[in-house]
Amino acid sequence: MAFIKITLDHQIQLQDFREGFVNIYKDFESNIIPHKGDFISDTCFKDPYEHEVIDVVIDYQQNECGVMLKPIIVEHNEKEFLLQYVEMAELHGWYCPTKECL
């Protein structure tokens, strides 16, 4: 079975969404395509250790699959938290193309 590039997309939101949010991404290859309602675990996640898949988009021409995870909503509105979260996620293989905007 052929492998497909899978990109996880996980949004981290401040308590008041209007105060800020950031999307982090992680790429890998697999022959297993996640489905809506599945749960994904990663070394980046701590309690909860798994996050729900809320959307999947498959591009068969490009052999790619985008997987959106249920957003994390933090309990405060400090934008500095978003940068700290991104930096921690980078230690676990995630990336954030908009990091410089934080």
HELIX and SHEET records of a PDB file:
HELIX    1   1 PHE A   17  GLU A   19  5                                   3    
HELIX    2   2 LYS A   79  GLU A   90  1                                  12    
HELIX    3   3 LYS A   99  CYS A  101  5                                   3    
SHEET    1   A 5 PHE A  21  SER A  30  0                                        
SHEET    2   A 5 ILE A   4  GLN A  13 -1                                        
SHEET    3   A 5 GLU A  64  ILE A  73  1                                        
SHEET    4   A 5 GLU A  50  ASP A  59 -1                                        
SHEET    5   A 5 PHE A  39  SER A  41 -1                                        
END                                                                             
